[in-house]
Amino acid sequence: MKTGYNFASPANRRATGPLNRLIKLVESPRYAPMIDHVEARIESLERTGNQAQQRVTLTGSDGQTVTYRFERSVCRAEPLEECWLTDSALD
């Protein structure tokens, strides 16, 4: 979880708050499939300049599926300059 948080964009961090709050968010029913999924289907990356979107469909152990849209952008500030950071993960 900490690695994912380290690659969250500044705007994403402002929205989710500190790491302990993000952990609680991911443990909520809306995002819990990210933790204990049994299968992941990753669609192709849709890139436009310095922004990108990618859909990921996760299947939980109960057979339920959920699709998230990950939005990313290139960071322009040190120390992660030129790294892709996650702006959001929406279902």
C-alpha positions as semicolon CSV with decimal commas, in nm:
position;residue;x (nm);y (nm);z (nm)
1;M;0,000;0,000;0,000
2;K;0,283;0,237;0,084
3;T;0,439;0,194;-0,261
4;G;0,110;0,287;-0,426
5;Y;0,080;0,590;-0,201
6;N;0,433;0,696;-0,292
7;F;0,327;0,711;-0,657
8;A;0,004;0,902;-0,595
9;S;-0,003;1,249;-0,747
10;P;-0,011;1,551;-0,515
11;A;-0,378;1,611;-0,605
12;N;-0,459;1,246;-0,526
13;R;-0,284;1,274;-0,189
14;R;-0,482;1,588;-0,106
15;A;-0,804;1,402;-0,187
16;T;-0,723;1,082;0,003
17;G;-0,527;1,231;0,291
18;P;-0,239;1,061;0,471
19;L;-0,143;0,696;0,419
20;N;-0,349;0,564;0,712
21;R;-0,663;0,725;0,566
22;L;-0,588;0,575;0,223
23;I;-0,555;0,231;0,382
24;K;-0,901;0,268;0,540
25;L;-1,041;0,382;0,206
26;V;-0,900;0,081;0,021
27;E;-1,036;-0,151;0,290
28;S;-1,388;-0,012;0,233
29;P;-1,631;-0,223;0,025
30;R;-1,588;0,006;-0,276
31;Y;-1,215;-0,061;-0,310
32;A;-1,168;-0,390;-0,118
33;P;-1,147;-0,592;-0,443
34;M;-0,809;-0,427;-0,500
35;I;-0,671;-0,618;-0,202
36;D;-0,801;-0,974;-0,233
37;H;-0,880;-1,024;-0,601
38;V;-0,815;-1,359;-0,767
39;E;-0,789;-1,231;-1,123
40;A;-0,700;-0,903;-1,294
41;R;-0,771;-0,811;-1,654
42;I;-0,575;-0,505;-1,765
43;E;-0,692;-0,319;-2,075
44;S;-0,465;-0,123;-2,304
45;L;-0,336;0,213;-2,189
46;E;-0,502;0,515;-2,349
47;R;-0,244;0,792;-2,357
48;T;-0,284;1,155;-2,460
49;G;0,032;1,354;-2,412
50;N;0,121;1,360;-2,043
51;Q;-0,203;1,197;-1,930
52;A;-0,324;0,840;-1,949
53;Q;-0,616;0,620;-1,853
54;Q;-0,633;0,246;-1,808
55;R;-0,920;0,019;-1,711
56;V;-0,854;-0,277;-1,483
57;T;-1,120;-0,537;-1,410
58;L;-1,075;-0,733;-1,089
59;T;-1,252;-1,054;-0,992
60;G;-1,295;-1,124;-0,624
61;S;-1,292;-1,466;-0,459
62;D;-1,675;-1,450;-0,458
63;G;-1,681;-1,423;-0,839
64;Q;-1,794;-1,059;-0,839
65;T;-1,613;-0,827;-1,079
66;V;-1,548;-0,457;-1,060
67;T;-1,378;-0,232;-1,314
68;Y;-1,167;0,063;-1,208
69;R;-1,041;0,342;-1,431
70;F;-0,694;0,451;-1,329
71;E;-0,601;0,801;-1,435
72;R;-0,233;0,896;-1,445
73;S;-0,020;1,194;-1,537
74;V;0,349;1,273;-1,569
75;C;0,498;1,449;-1,267
76;R;0,688;1,769;-1,337
77;A;0,840;1,817;-0,989
78;E;1,140;1,662;-0,816
79;P;1,205;1,399;-0,689
80;L;0,961;1,215;-0,918
81;E;1,009;1,430;-1,226
82;E;0,909;1,241;-1,543
83;C;0,746;0,957;-1,342
84;W;0,387;0,856;-1,406
85;L;0,173;0,917;-1,096
86;T;-0,180;0,800;-1,022
87;D;-0,435;1,080;-1,011
88;S;-0,736;0,863;-0,932
89;A;-0,888;0,517;-0,936
90;L;-1,260;0,535;-1,006
91;D;-1,515;0,257;-1,028
